[in-house]
Amino acid sequence: MIKGFKMKLYEGMAAEYEKRHNALWPEMKEMIHKYGGKNYTIFLDEKTNDLFGYIEIESEELWDKSAETEICGKWWEYMADIMETNQDNSPVSLPLKEVFHLD
C-alpha cells in the first residue's frame, strides 16, 4: 500500500529539516520498519515550503499504531519548532489522493 501526504515547513527551516532527517535517530528508523513502513521519501517544494511524503506501508492499521509509540511522540516534539503541527505535536499532514501509479 502506498501513502502520499503533504506537510508544511515554517519559513527558513528547510536546511534544519534536512539536517535533522539526515541524522534520523536509529530508534525512529527501527520504529518505521517495525510498523510496516519502507521506501519512505520526503520532497520539498522550495518555493512554498510544502513537503510531499511518500511511503509504502504493509497496512493502514499497523501504520496508524506507530503514532502511539514513545519514539514517535519524541520525534514530533523535536520537529514541532520547524513545521506546522497539531496540538499533540504531530505534523499537520494532509493525505493526497493517488491518481496514477506505474510499476
C-alpha positions in Angstrom: 0.0 0.0 0.0 1.3 3.5 -0.9 0.6 6.7 1.0 1.2 10.2 -0.2 0.8 13.2 2.1 1.6 16.9 2.3 3.1 18.8 5.3 4.4 22.4 5.7 7.6 23.9 7.0 8.0 27.2 8.6 9.8 29.8 6.6 13.6 29.5 6.7 13.5 25.9 8.2 14.3 23.8 5.1 18.0 23.4 5.9 17.3 22.5 9.6 14.6 20.0 8.5 17.0 18.3 6.1 19.8 18.3 8.8 17.5 16.6 11.3 16.4 13.9 8.8 19.9 13.2 7.7 20.6 12.4 11.3 17.4 10.4 11.9 17.5 8.6 15.2 18.2 4.8 14.9 15.2 4.2 17.1 13.0 6.1 14.7 14.2 4.1 11.7 13.6 0.9 13.6 10.0 2.0 14.5 9.2 2.9 11.0 10.2 -0.5 9.8 8.6 -2.3 12.7 5.3 -0.7 11.9 5.4 -1.7 8.2 7.0 1.4 6.6 9.6 1.2 3.8 10.8 3.3 0.8 10.0 6.5 2.8 10.8 9.6 0.8 10.1 13.3 1.6 10.3 16.0 -1.1 10.4 19.8 -0.6 8.9 22.5 -2.8 11.4 25.3 -2.0 9.0 28.0 -3.3 6.2 27.1 -0.9 7.9 25.2 1.9 5.4 22.4 1.2 6.7 18.9 1.9 5.5 15.9 0.0 5.8 12.5 1.7 5.7 9.1 0.0 5.8 5.8 2.0 5.0 2.2 1.3 3.2 0.5 4.2 2.1 -3.0 5.0 -1.3 -2.0 6.3 -3.1 1.2 7.4 -4.0 -0.3 10.8 -0.4 -1.3 11.6 1.0 2.1 10.4 -1.6 4.0 12.4 -0.3 2.3 15.6 3.2 3.9 15.0 1.7 7.2 16.1 1.2 5.8 19.6 4.8 4.9 20.2 7.0 6.8 22.6 9.7 7.4 20.0 7.2 8.9 17.5 6.0 11.3 20.2 9.6 12.4 20.9 10.3 12.9 17.2 7.1 15.0 16.8 8.2 17.1 19.8 11.7 17.5 18.3 10.3 18.7 15.0 7.4 20.9 16.3 9.5 24.1 16.2 10.2 24.0 12.5 6.9 22.9 10.9 3.1 23.2 11.2 1.8 20.8 13.9 -1.4 19.8 15.7 -1.8 20.3 19.4 -0.2 16.9 20.1 2.9 18.0 18.1 2.0 15.6 15.3 2.7 17.3 11.9 -0.3 18.7 10.1 -0.5 16.1 7.4 -2.9 16.2 4.5 -3.5 12.9 2.6 -3.1 13.1 -1.1 -5.3 11.1 -3.5 -3.4 8.7 -5.7 -4.4 9.3 -9.3 -1.7 7.3 -11.2 0.8 4.5 -10.4 3.1 2.6 -12.8 5.4 -0.2 -11.6 
